[in-house]
């Protein structure tokens, strides 16, 4: 088992890199989970500060103020140009509405528009304008039907905002489970760590006269290869075991009772195989530490940004998503999203999950074939 021992010895020398990437991975996971993991369980309208200059004081004007106040913070202001400009400049209000004298006759029964002022370049002005337009349109309809000013105010006071209920399709109460973020960022750890470790190991076996001594050794080449594969498998399984134990320790009950723990573990194990085969390919191609550092950064960070690890797939353009389909991490994240969003893994969802896992295995087989071809070419 001389080859196996050398593999483990070189891996032990790189324990600092292993620990460093474990710390980075858990730090990134905790950070993103804290800032992006808490999603709202319900739907709430946005409230903005709206300044109102009421020059009318009538029932219809009060009804408009009450209507705006249902979903916004109403700030009553004096009709002074300088003070109004200060309110907008210091962002005490985002939108100012001037209700003219004779509001009922001019704006509801007539066609005159309200004078408004909004902070330039913000969407909040359109939000408040839409609410005011709704009030004016409803009030005009009631006025056309013969309603008095008091009746219009009474009817508008009885109108309530539409109630919105979010469907709990994923069975998580409208929230993304914490462990989903853990498995979402797992490709960064597997790709970076395995590529570095395997790269340094394979470069170590190509230094100096070691390759010639190994070919002249009494240990058959087949056994050397098997011992190398066994050592690589032990290193990869140890990494997967550490991550699995960490997920069970941190998210234990919620993870196990979610009904999808087995699928998450299977998907992560297939990702481990893909990462290991890719690491072998990288280790076979690179010759120096600088080349290894550059290759690992390009592969790990590139795949993570293009395939929905650091940036959610919903924010990626159509062209980027089409290009990402030629990368294995894309299919890993696709399976992860299906597991997160689906209550039960059955029917068409199960088929899509198995397809994603199968495509990852195809990538792993392709990496193995390329590695064998490169190794044969180098020997010749």
Number of C-alpha atoms within 10 A of each C-alpha: 12 10 20 18 13 17 24 17 12 17 21 13 13 15 11 11 16 19 12 11 16 18 13 13 19 16 12 16 21 16 12 16 18 12 9 12 18 14 12 12 15 12 10 11 9 9 16 19 19 24 26 22 21 20 15 16 14 15 17 24 21 15 21 19 23 16 23 19 16 13 17 17 14 21 16 14 17 13 13 9 9 8 12 19 14 12 17 18 12 9 12 15 22 22 27 26 21 20 23 19 15 15 23 21 13 14 18 23 16 11 10 12 15 17 11 15 16 20 15 11 7 11 11 19 19 12 14 23 16 12 14 17 13 13 18 18 12 15 26 20 15 20 17 12 9 11 15 14 19 13 16 20 21 14 14 19 14 9 9 9 10 6 7 10 10 11 11 14 13 17 16 15 15 17 16 20 22 21 21 18 21 20 21 21 20 23 26 24 22 27 25 23 25 25 28 24 25 26 25 22 23 22 17 17 16 13 10 9 9 12 13 10 10 15 12 11 11 8 13 11 13 9 12 18 13 14 19 22 15 15 20 23 15 14 19 22 15 12 18 19 13 13 21 16 12 14 19 16 11 12 15 14 10 14 20 13 9 15 14 16 18 12 18 20 16 12 24 23 18 17 25 24 20 25 28 25 25 25 26 22 23 23 25 19 19 18 17 12 13 10 12 20 15 11 18 21 16 13 16 20 17 12 21 22 16 21 29 24 22 16 12 14 19 9 9 16 9 11 8 12 17 13 12 19 14 12 16 23 27 24 24 27 24 20 22 21 17 18 23 23 17 17 17 17 17 11 8 9 16 17 12 16 22 15 14 22 23 15 15 23 17 14 20 21 16 15 21 18 14 14 21 15 11 14 14 10 9 10 6 5
